[in-house]
Amino acid sequence: GASTGPAGLTPGATFPQNATGLTYGSSLGALNEAGVPDLVLVIATNGKQGYVYKSALNAADGSNVSTLQGAAAWDAGGASVSHTIAVYAEDGTTVIGSFTISPASSGAVPPGSPLNPG
């Protein structure tokens, strides 16, 4: 039979866990939100490779909006400003840089993100 990974991941895909139990890795190949690790691989503005919290990334790019009112509020304010979030080492606590999502990329996967490496 066909190999299947955890729900939301491509078949055979798994993520390592850090000492606190958070999963980390690239979200490339994720079939849905369930396939995205807790700490998502990015390249910080200083050129260092590190991880951003999935929840912070979703808040910064508007992905966490789940209601029409929330979408209207996002369009009125959050979508028009840059959002900078901390980039961590794989431990999820050591800050090694920052990651900026610009208004031009709001509503889309940010350039340089594992989902959009170009």
C-alpha positions in Angstrom: 0.0 0.0 0.0 0.9 3.7 -0.3 2.9 5.3 2.5 1.0 8.0 4.4 2.5 10.5 6.9 0.6 12.4 9.6 -2.5 14.3 8.5 -1.5 17.4 6.5 1.9 16.1 5.5 3.1 14.6 2.3 3.5 10.8 2.6 6.4 9.8 4.8 7.0 13.4 6.1 7.7 14.0 9.8 9.3 16.8 11.8 12.0 16.6 14.5 11.1 18.0 18.0 13.2 20.3 20.1 13.7 19.8 23.9 10.4 21.5 24.7 8.4 19.3 22.3 7.9 21.8 19.5 8.2 20.6 16.0 10.5 22.5 13.7 11.3 22.4 10.0 10.3 23.6 6.6 6.7 24.0 5.7 7.5 23.2 2.0 5.3 20.3 1.0 2.6 21.0 3.6 -0.8 20.0 2.3 -2.6 22.2 4.8 -2.1 24.0 8.2 -1.8 20.6 10.0 1.3 19.9 7.9 3.2 23.1 9.1 5.5 22.6 12.1 5.3 24.7 15.3 8.6 26.5 14.3 8.8 27.3 10.6 12.1 27.5 8.8 12.9 31.0 7.4 15.9 33.1 6.5 16.2 36.1 8.8 16.9 39.7 7.6 20.5 39.2 8.8 20.9 36.2 6.5 20.8 33.6 9.2 18.6 30.5 8.9 16.2 30.1 11.9 12.6 29.5 12.8 9.5 31.6 13.4 6.6 30.5 15.4 3.7 29.4 13.2 1.3 31.4 15.3 3.4 34.6 14.9 3.7 34.0 11.2 -0.1 33.5 10.8 -0.8 36.7 12.9 1.7 38.7 10.9 0.4 37.7 7.4 -3.3 37.6 8.3 -3.6 33.8 8.1 -5.2 33.6 11.5 -8.3 35.7 10.4 -11.3 33.4 10.7 -14.3 35.7 10.5 -15.6 38.4 8.1 -15.2 41.0 10.9 -11.6 39.9 11.4 -10.9 40.1 7.6 -12.4 43.6 7.5 -10.2 44.7 10.4 -7.1 43.1 8.8 -7.8 44.9 5.5 -8.3 48.2 7.4 -5.1 48.0 9.3 -2.9 44.9 9.4 -2.6 44.4 5.7 -1.1 47.8 5.0 1.8 47.7 7.4 5.0 45.7 7.6 5.2 43.1 10.4 8.5 42.1 11.9 8.6 38.9 14.0 11.5 37.3 15.9 13.5 34.5 14.4 14.7 31.8 16.8 17.2 29.0 16.9 15.6 25.5 16.9 15.1 25.7 20.7 12.4 28.3 20.2 13.8 30.6 22.8 17.2 31.9 21.5 16.5 34.9 19.2 18.9 35.0 16.3 17.3 37.6 14.0 14.0 39.0 12.7 11.7 38.3 9.7 9.7 41.0 8.0 6.5 40.6 6.1 5.9 43.6 3.9 2.5 45.0 2.8 3.2 43.9 -0.7 3.3 40.3 0.3 0.3 40.4 2.7 -2.3 37.8 1.7 0.3 35.8 0.0 3.2 33.7 1.1 6.1 36.0 1.9 9.1 35.9 -0.4 11.9 33.9 1.2 9.5 31.8 3.2 9.9 28.1 2.9 6.6 28.0 1.1 7.9 30.6 -1.5 11.7 30.4 -1.7 11.9 32.7 -4.7 
